[in-house]
Amino acid sequence: MKTIYDIQQFLKRFGTFIYIGDRVADLELMEMELKELYQSQLIEPREFQTALLILRHEIQFQKEKVKNKDR
């Protein structure tokens, strides 16, 4: 996994489709879904860590983007 799109495709394998319309909310919901899958031992630790890193990086990027736009 290297992109948010890859994570979306990964989640689709488990029947999870996420689209709220708010980018940050979508990303945070994906993070919660990944945590649930990991806690249920349905995904490998490496998959979980990689996806989490990508999501958290994108969440931070989106929040900074909004913050800079408001200035």
C-alpha positions in Angstrom: 0.0 0.0 0.0 1.3 3.4 -1.0 -1.7 5.6 -1.4 -5.2 6.4 0.0 -6.6 4.7 -3.1 -4.8 1.5 -2.2 -6.2 1.7 1.3 -9.7 2.2 -0.1 -9.3 -0.9 -2.4 -7.9 -2.9 0.6 -11.0 -2.0 2.7 -13.3 -2.9 -0.2 -12.0 -6.5 0.1 -13.7 -6.5 3.5 -16.9 -4.9 2.2 -16.1 -1.5 3.6 -17.0 1.5 1.3 -16.4 4.9 2.9 -17.5 8.2 1.5 -19.0 10.9 3.6 -17.9 13.9 1.5 -15.6 15.4 4.1 -12.0 14.3 3.3 -10.7 14.3 6.9 -13.8 12.5 8.2 -13.4 9.9 5.5 -9.8 9.3 6.4 -10.6 9.1 10.2 -13.4 6.6 9.5 -10.9 4.5 7.4 -8.5 4.6 10.4 -11.3 3.3 12.7 -12.2 0.5 10.2 -8.5 -0.5 10.0 -8.3 -0.7 13.8 -11.4 -2.9 13.9 -9.9 -5.2 11.3 -6.6 -5.4 13.1 -8.2 -6.0 16.5 -10.3 -8.8 14.9 -7.0 -10.3 13.6 -8.3 -10.1 10.0 -5.2 -8.1 8.8 -1.5 -8.5 9.3 0.3 -6.1 11.6 2.5 -4.9 8.7 -0.6 -4.0 6.6 -2.2 -2.2 9.6 1.0 -0.2 10.3 1.5 0.8 6.7 -2.1 1.9 6.2 -2.2 3.8 9.5 1.0 5.7 8.6 -0.4 6.7 5.2 -3.7 7.7 6.7 -2.2 9.8 9.5 0.1 11.5 7.1 -2.8 12.4 4.8 -5.0 13.6 7.7 -2.2 15.9 8.9 -1.7 17.2 5.4 -5.4 17.9 5.0 -5.7 19.7 8.3 -2.7 21.9 7.6 -4.1 22.6 4.2 -7.4 23.9 5.7 -5.5 25.8 8.4 -3.4 27.6 5.8 -6.4 28.3 3.7 -8.1 30.1 6.6 -5.2 32.5 7.1 
